[in-house]
């Protein structure tokens, strides 16, 4: 018997594989789906079922590619939508995976026809429930995808799904959501690696002691919508091929890379110090581990993509971009920036300094302009820099008109990584006097400009 959870970092997406004897099922697979086939094969199993809990908005689901690879049946949710693959699951439908049994459950609310899957052990006892985005550790799914006019309706549906369907099972039942802490699919997912129905009844503030009216009031609100969500919805109805069927990007010499620039979009996935020191003109800074979180905000789908990466990170960068449907990656700079420099090509740079230096400057009487790109929740928890301009990084492109071009802008976040994204965005749009602050809020020590808590 096997049971494994596979986490896709950055978006904190959880997929699962369960199996018994010679059969296995996968729940909510990611696009680079070879991992599931390899796990099943190593245990002498064949994947016979692929289950989706809902139409996903934040990543490319790998059901179609995995289905083509294994011949497994695909069961999707939201049967009212026009999927090009698989068949819609029906409430109460059951099927066997070896000695295990899985039951399809309607649990709408996050989407119109979200599904959960109840797993029974070999003795017929409810053992685990895969809830998708209905309920998480410490939170519940967002209900705003159907529009602001249906918020209360969807929240009411989610309440019924959670209280009448999911929480009706034994408190020892293991609860397996589709996301962990850090996902954009809820506001405050807890950092409980594993949870149960009993733990959520006790510790989840969204459901503990809430009547239906209170639940709706707390949940029925619009959250931030990354622009790539709409693209994911479209792609996940069509079903995307596994990355192995795509033409691999070309390892380019500096001459080839320069010739391909044209209208291409350049992503530099090195860390902030490397990018700040020297980068290809016009490149967007986005460190590799930040791609799952931020690429969908800033990288267009209608342009060819060129990459600059540390050689050891190239394939991981490509893999992360593929998970969001960025299939127009035509090439990357072979061996990183060193050949670019030795070939005599022009580079740009963005200066960096430390938070301590900025504090000293402020204490010395200078009126430094500070742009803080942290999120509002960070400001509330960590403190605000007095007289700074706050624009969350994800909103920066829409609000550049609020920033001066005749003053030096010191850009601040929690470490310098997001600040470098912001600086590269502004530089592409014509801002030149930019400085990225290295170090987070814990380094702030200004005497004349103390943090506002």
N, C-alpha and C positions, 0 to 999 in steps of 0.2 A: 504494500500500500504506500502511496506517496501523497504528500500534501505540502506544497511550497508556495510561498508568496514571492513575487518578483516586483521589486520597486524600481520605478523610473524616476531618478532623482531630478530635482529642479521643479517638476510639477507634482511631485509626491504622489504619483499614480501607482496604484496597486493592482496587479493582476495575479491570478491564482491558477495553479494546476493541481487537480486531485485525480487520483487513480487507484484502481484495485485490480489485482490479477493482471489481465492483459489489456485493460481499457483505461483511458484517461479522458478527462474533460478540462477545458481551459475557459476561464472566465475573464472577459475584458482584456484580450491580448493586445499588446502594443504592436506597432508596425514591424519592427525588427524582431520577427517572430520565431527565428530559428532556435532561440533558447528553449522554447516549450517542446519542440520536436526533439531536441537533444536530451532534455530531461526525461521525456517519456521513453525514448530509445534506450537510454542508459539503464532504465528499470525494466526493459523488456515489454513495454506497453505501446499501444497505438492510440493516438488521439482520435476519439470517435465523435465527440461533441464539442462545439465552441459556442459559448453563451455570452450574450451581451446584456448588460443590465439597463442600458438606455442608449440613445444616440448621443455620442460623446461630443463635447464642445471644445475640449482643451487639448486633444491629441488625436492623431490618426489611429483608429483601431485596426488591428492586424488580422481581423477575422477572415477576410477574403484571401489574403496571401497564405495564411495558415491552412485555410480550407483547401486551397489548391495544392498545397504541399502534402497534406495528409489524407484528403478525401473525407474529412469529418463533416458531419451535419452542422449547419450554422443556425442558431436560434437567436433572433434579435428581438428587441423591444420596440415600442412605438410603432405597432403594426399599421397604424393609419398613414404612416409615411411611405413614400414610394422607394423602397429599397430595391437595388438591382441584384441582390444576392440573398441567399438564405430564406428562412420562413419565420413568421411571427410566432412567438411563444404564446400559449393559451393558459390562462389561469387554471391551476389544478392539474395540468399535464405532468406526468411522471415518466422518468426513464431511468434505466439501470446503467451504472458504470461498475462493472464487475459485481461485487456484492453490495455496493453502495447504491443508493437511490436518490435522485434529485427531483424536487418538485418546483414547478414554476408558480410564482406568486405575483399577482398584480399589486404593485405598490406605487401608484401614481402620486405626483406632487412636484417632484423635481422636473419631470417631463410629464406629458399627458398620459403616457402608458409605460412608465418605468416598471421594470421587473426586479424582483429579488428571487434568489434560488436557495431553497432549503435542502440541505444535505443530510440524509439519514445514514447512520452507521450500519455495519453489517447485521446488527440485531434489530434494526428498524426504529432506532431512537433518533429524534432530531439532534444533530451534532453541531452543525455550523449553518450560518445563514449569510449569503453573499448579498449585501444590500445596495451595491452601487453607490449612488449619490443621495440615497434617501436619508441615511443616518450615518454619522461618523463618530469617532471617539470625541466626545465633548461638544458636538455640534450636529446640525442637520443640514440637508442640502438647500441650496438657494432655489427660489421659486419664481424668478423674474424672467425666465427665458420666453414666456408666452406674452410678455408685454405688461406695462403698468396697469392696464385695465383689468387684468386677471390675477393680480397679486393675491388678493384675499381668497379667491376661488382656489388657486393652486396651493396656497398655504393650508386651507381647510382640507384639501385632498391629502396633503402630506401628513397632516395630523392624524387623519383616519388611518392612513397606511402604517404609520409608525405605531400608534396605540392599539389598533384593532388587528393588525396583521403581524407586525414584527415583534412587538413587545409581548404579545400573547403567548410566546413560547417560553420554555423553561429558562430561568435566569442563568443557568450554567451554559446555555447555548453560546458558542463562540460567534462573535459578530465580525464579519469580514467586509469592511467598506472598500470603496474604489479609490479612496485617497487618504493620505495622512496629513500631518501638520505641514503647512506651507502651501497648500493647494489654493487656487483661486475659486474653487467650487464651494467654499464656505468661508465664514469670517474668522472663526476661532477654533479650529480643530485642535484637540489636545494632543500632547506628545505621549500618548499611551500607545506603545508599539502594538500591543494586542489588547483586545477588550472583549467583554461579554455583554449579553443583554442585562444581566444583573448589575454590572458596573455602570452601564449607561443609565439605568433607572436611578442609581444612587448618585452618580457624579455629573451627568450631562445636564447643564443648566437649562437647555432648551426644552427638556421634557420633564425634569424633576419638579413636581408640584404645579405644573402649568395646566390650567383648563384650556379648552379649545380656543376660547376668545383670547386668552393671554398668549397662547402659542401663536395665533395668527398675528396679533399685534407685534410680536417680537420678530417674526420671520418675514412678513409680507412687506418687503422693501427691495428697492433696486440696488444692486451692487455694481461695481465697476465692470464694464464689458470690454475685455481686450478685443481689438479689431479683428484678430484672426479667428475668433469664435465662429463667425459666419462662414468663413472658408472651411473650417473643420466640419461644420454641419453639412455642407454641400458634399465634401469629399467622403464623409462617412456614410452617406446614402449611396454613393456610387461604389465605394469599396476600392481601396488603393492596393496596388501590387506590392509585394514584399520588396525591400530595397535591393535584393540580389538580382532582380530583373532589370534594374536601371543601369544605364551606362555609367561606369565609374568616372569621377572627375579626373582630369588630366593633371599630372605633376608637371608644372610649367617652369621653364627657365625664365629669368628676368625679362628677356626679350619677348618671349611668348606672352608672359603676363601683361607686360606693358602694351603689347599689341591687342590684347583682349579687353583692355579697360573700357574703351568706348563709353557705352551707356550702362555698363555692368555695375552692380552694387557690390562694394568691397567690404567684407567683414574681417576684422583683425581680432582673433580670439586669444591673443596673448594677454598676460596680466597687465595691470595698469601701468606699472613702471616701464615695462618694455615698450608699450604703445606710446607712453608719454615721451620717451627718449627719442623715438623715431618711428614713423609709420608712412605707408604709402599715402600720398595726398588724396583726400576725400574718403578715406576709410572710416568705417564705424567701429568703434571699440566695443567689444562684447566678449569678455573672457569666457572660456569654454563652458565652465559650470554655470554661467549666467545665461547661456543660450536658451535652455528650456523655459526659463522664467521671462525673458525679455525679447527674444527674437520676434515673437508674434506681434509685439507692439511696434516694431521699427523696421523690420525687413519686408520689402514688398514681394508679392508673388508674381508680378508681371515683368521682372527683370532677371537677366542672367546674374549669377552670384559667383564671385571670386573670393577665395579665402587666403588669409595670411595666418598661419598657425605655427606654434612650436612643432617640429617634426613629430614628436611623440604624441601630439594631441590632434593631428589632422583627421584621422579616421573617427575618433570620438566626436569631434566637431561636426563632421559630415553626418554621422549617425543621429546626433541630436537634432540637426536641421531636418533630416528626413522624417523624423517623428511628427513634424508639423507640416509635412507636405511640400517642403522646399526641394523640389526635384530639378531645379534649373541651376544646380551647382556645376559649373563647367570646368573649373580647375582651381588649383591652389599653387602658391609660390613654393616650389621645391626647395627644401632645406631652409625655409624661413627667410628672415630679412638679411642675413649675411650676404648671400649672393646679390641681392638688390643693391646693397651698399657698394660691394666690390665692383659692380658693373657700372658704377657712376651715376645711378639714378637719383633723382631728387626725392628728398624725404621732408616731411613736416614733423613738428614736435609740439607738445603741450607741456608747459612747465608745471612742476609739482612743488609743494612745500608742506611743511608740517602744521598741524593744528596749533602747536605751541608757538610757532613763528607768527601765525595770524593773531593769536591772543596777545603776544608781545607787541605787535604792531598796533592793535586796538588800544592797549594800555599806554602806548606811546603817543596817543592823540590822533592817530590816523583814522579817517572815516572810510574804512574798507567796506566794499559792497559784497555781501555774502548771499549766495543763492543756495538754499537748503533743499535738496531733492529727496529727502526722506518722506515716508508716508505719514499720514496724520496720526496713526496709532503709535508710531515711533516717537513723534513729537510729544504725545501725551505721556508716554512711559518714561522717556529719556530726558526730556527737557527741550526747550526752544531757545534758539540763539536770538537775543534781543535785536530788533531792527533789521533782521535778515529777511530776505524775500523767500517765501516758501512756495515752491511749485513741485508737486510730486513728479518724479521722473516720467511716469507714464503719461502725464499731461503736458510735458514740456513742449512738444512740437506744436501743440495747439495754442500755446501762450507765449511764444517767443517775443511777440510784440510788446510784452510787459517789461522786457529787459533792456537796459541801456547798451549802446554800442560805444559810447564815449567814456566809459569807465572800466577799470579792471574788475572782472567778476571772479570772486573766489567761490569755488563750487564745493559744497560739503555734502557728505552722506554719512554712512556709518563706518566706512573704511577707506574709501577712495575708488572702489570698483565701479559703483554706480555713478559717481562723480565723473569718471572718465568717459562713461557712455554719454552723459549729459554734455560734457565738453566737446566730444567728437561730433555730436549732433549740432551743437551751436557753431562749431568751426565750419561744418559743411554748409551752414546757412549764412556765413559771412562774419561771425564774431571772431575776433583775433586776440583780444587781450583777456585771456582766460588762464586761471590757475586752479589746479586740482589740489584739494586739501587731503593729505595723507593722515590716517588715524581717525578714529571715531569720536563719539561724544565723550567717551571716558577720558580722552586727552584734553578736554576743554578746561582751561585754568585761568581765564581772564579775570582780573580783579575788578576792572571797571565795567565789564560786560558779563556778569554772571548769568548762568542759565536760568531761564524762567521755568519753573516746574509747575 
